[in-house]
Amino acid sequence: MVYDSAIPLHSHASSVTVFNGLNFSEWHEQVQFHLGVIDLDLALLNDKPTAITDTSSADEKSFHKAWEHSNILRLMFTRMSIANNIKNKSLAGTLMAELTTMNFDGSRSMQNHIIEMTNIAARLQTLGMKVDSELVAS
């Protein structure tokens, strides 16, 4: 069964306990159950298939397409059931790691490098994180 309707997907996701950082076991169990009920657990039950090639069979192509579809919707479903503050913390961590590991490698102009660093710092500030200007200038 391929699940095409966003409304039932959202309906199922909204009935899952929101993950708040303290209730992983309960949340994980509910997510697995609901994904199974709506037949989107293919990506949970199977490893990612190998890339499609010219020699791939019709069954391999079909499985790859079904797995990709299941994985995309599974990720969307999971994101819908995670508290916003957790999502923001994750994004902030990713942005901070990107900002602190950026090196000027000469592949673009220094001006573009600084603009990119400034943009990341601005995104962090919208998430409530103060970024020291010395970090951006370094």
N, C-alpha and C positions, 0 to 999 in steps of 0.2 A: 504494500500500500504506500503510495506517495502522498504526502500531506501537503496540499497546496494552499490551504486557506489560512490567512494570518489571524483571523478572528478566533478560531478555535485554539490556535497556538498560543495566542495571548491569554485566552481564557484559562488554558491549562497552566500557563506560567504564573498567572495571577493567583492561582489557588495553591501555589507552592509557598511554603514558609520562606520569607526573604532571608538570604544569608547575611548575617550581621557581623561575622567574624568570630562568634562564640558558639554557633549552632551547626557546625559543619556536618556532623553525622546525620542529624535529622534532615537538613537541607539536601545533602547528597542523596540520601535514600529516596526522598520525594522527587528529586530531579530524575533519577534513574527510573523510578516507577512511571512518572508521567511520560518520559521519552519512550518508554516501552509501550505504553498504552496507545500513544499516537504514532507508533511505528517509526520513530526517529532515532532508535538506538543502534542502528547499523554501524555508525562510526564509533560507538562505545564498545561494541562487541567484536569488531574486526580492526586489525591494523590497517593503516593507510595502504591502499593498493599501489603497486608499482605504476610508473608512468605509462600512459598509452603510447604504443608505437605502431608503425605501419603493419606489423605482424600480429598485433593483438587480435584475439578472437572477438566475436560479437558479444559473447558472454563476459569477457574481461572488460570490454568497453562499457557494457551495460552496468556491471558491478561498480566500475570506477565512477560512472555518472551518478549512480544511486548513493554511493559512499560520500561523494562530494556534496550532494544535495543534503543528505542526512547530517553531515558535519557542519555545514553552514547554518542550517536551522537549529541544530543542537547548540551551537555557540550563541546564536541569537536568543534561544530559550534560556540558556544559562545566564546570559547578561541581564535578561529581564528579571531574573530572580535574585540579583545581587544588590545590596543596599548601595545607594549613590555614594555615600562617604567611602565605601570600600573601593568602588570604581575610581573615585577621584584620587585616593591614596595610591592605587596602582598606576594611574596615569602620571601622577606627580613623581613617583619613583622612577618610572621609565624616562620622563623628561629630565629629571635631575641626573640620572646616569648618562643620558645623551649629552647633556650640557657639560658635565665634568670630565667626560672622556673625549670631547671634540678637540681635534688638533688641526692646525692649519697645515695643509699638505701641499699647497701650491696648485691644486687642481682647479681652483677658482680664485677670484680676486679676494684680497684681504677685506675689502668693503663688504662683499657678499658673505664672507665668513662671519664677520662681526654682526651683520644684519640677522643672519640665522641664529646666532647666539642670543641676540637681543630679543628675537621673536620667541625663542624657547623660554627665556627669562620672563617675558610678558605673560606667556601661557601659564607658567608656574605661579605668577602673582595672581592671576585670575582664580587659581585654585587655593589661594590663601597662603602661599609660601613666599616669604620675602627672600629675594636673591640679592646678595651683596654685589654691588657694581664692580668690585675688584675681581670677582669670579668671572664676570663677563669680559672684563678688560684683559684678563690673563691669557 
